[in-house]
Amino acid sequence: MSDETAVVGQISAGTYERRGNAPVDHVSAFELRNRQLARAAVESAQRVLVGRYRLASTAEGFDLLRGASQRFNIKLHTLADLVVRVEGPDAGAVRWFPRRPRLTAPALPGLGVAPAERQHGAVLTAALRRVLHITETGMGNVQLLEHGMLRMEKHIGLSREFTQFFAFVEDSTTSCAQAAQQCQQVTVKDVEAADIFDEGSRQAILQAGSRAAHSLPLTSPAGRVIGMISSHHEQRLPGLSEPQLATLASTGAAVGRWLHWHRQTVALDALEHLHAAAASAN
């Protein structure tokens, strides 16, 4: 069982995680917020499954989600998001996607990930390292767009406080949110002076040792933002060069194409499996 599955399962069951001997009351407000948001996303999917398949309980829906998540190596929250967003199968249908074409995985130039190793998490990690290499820094993070929010997926060189603060980004008062809204790269040359941030976000970034940032959208073939990779820099930036920006743009497009493919193949395979399991349970 993944850490995420365990935490969401504990919350769904009405129990609380402890950190050492400290009860949940001592956990930071941001950790509590993050757990509540994670719980809400999964609970929405549980309710959909109960209504669609006439399950006996939401716990049964959670077990179905967890089983498909583990079988197809897809994070629980990602699968839950798809259950809520993707139009459900026809009533009584044996298959959810009966006429779905099988797509070939697109190339990932420059990431150095062998085809046999291209699992979702490995691709995100390789993409982050590629962006940090281009931008010449050792700090950064990957976010994916789910439930109308940017959700932290991977990070390197950033403090726990930073990753807790930005685990979910809903507002537009960050460079990553601005880049997602504008569907273009955004460079913050000086975090301390930039008016793009609210004060809470600014202080969280500065306390992590970041004085400048760059956000790169990951886009689908149709140009829709799927996620974001942001680099953070210990010193203020004069700006990135045109070759750097061009290489970043091609990387964002390539990774976005692969993520889109993953959602149209592996993720839908997981939904198909979930549908069959749920239908057979009745």
C-alpha positions, 0 to 999 in steps of 0.5 A, a space after each residue: 500500500 502506498 503512503 497516500 493510500 494509507 493516509 487517505 484510508 485512515 482519514 476515510 475510516 475516521 482515524 488519525 495519523 500520528 507523527 511519532 508520539 505527537 497526535 494529529 493536533 500538532 500537525 501543521 495547518 497546511 498538512 491538515 488542509 492537504 489531507 482534507 483536500 486529498 480526502 475530498 477528491 477521493 470521497 467524490 469518486 467514492 460517491 460516484 462509484 456508489 451511485 453508478 454501481 449501487 455499491 453497499 458502501 463508500 468503503 467498497 468504492 474505496 477498495 475498488 479505487 485502491 485495487 485499480 490504482 495499485 494494479 496500474 501503478 496510478 496514484 489514487 488521487 489521479 484515478 479518483 479525478 478521472 472517475 469524477 471527470 470522465 463520462 461514465 459508461 453506458 448503462 449495462 455496458 460490458 466495456 467502458 470504452 468499447 471503441 477506444 484506439 490503442 495509441 503509441 507512446 510518444 518520444 521523450 527526447 533528452 530525458 534519458 528514460 528507457 522505454 521499458 522504464 517509462 512509468 509515470 513517476 519515473 517520467 516526471 522525475 526525469 522531466 524535472 531533472 531535465 528542466 533543472 539541468 537546463 535552468 542550471 539549478 538544483 531546486 524545483 518541483 512538478 505539479 499536475 492539474 487535477 480537480 482544478 488545482 495544481 497538485 505537487 507530484 515531485 520535488 528536488 532540493 525543497 524544504 518540507 515547509 515549502 512542499 506542504 505550503 504548495 502541495 495544492 495551488 488554487 489561487 493565481 498569486 503564484 508564478 506556477 498558477 500564472 503560467 498555467 492560466 496564460 499557458 506560457 513560461 513565466 520567469 520571476 527574476 526577483 521573488 522578493 520584489 515581484 508583485 505576482 505573489 501574495 505575501 504568504 507565498 512569497 515568504 514560503 519561497 524565500 524561506 526555502 532559499 529561493 530568490 528567483 523562479 521559472 515555471 514551464 507549462 506541460 501541454 497536451 497536443 491541443 495546447 491544454 495545460 496538464 501540469 507545470 515544472 518550476 525551477 527555483 534559484 538561490 540567486 536573482 536571475 537576469 533572465 533565461 537565454 533564448 536557447 534555454 527558453 526554446 529547449 524548455 518549451 520543447 521539453 514541456 511539449 514533449 512531456 505534455 504529449 506523453 502525459 496526455 498519452 498516459 491519460 488516454 491509455 494506461 489511465 483509461 485501462 485502469 478505469 476499464 478494470 475498475 468498471 469490470 471489477 465494480 460490475 462483477 461485484 453486483 
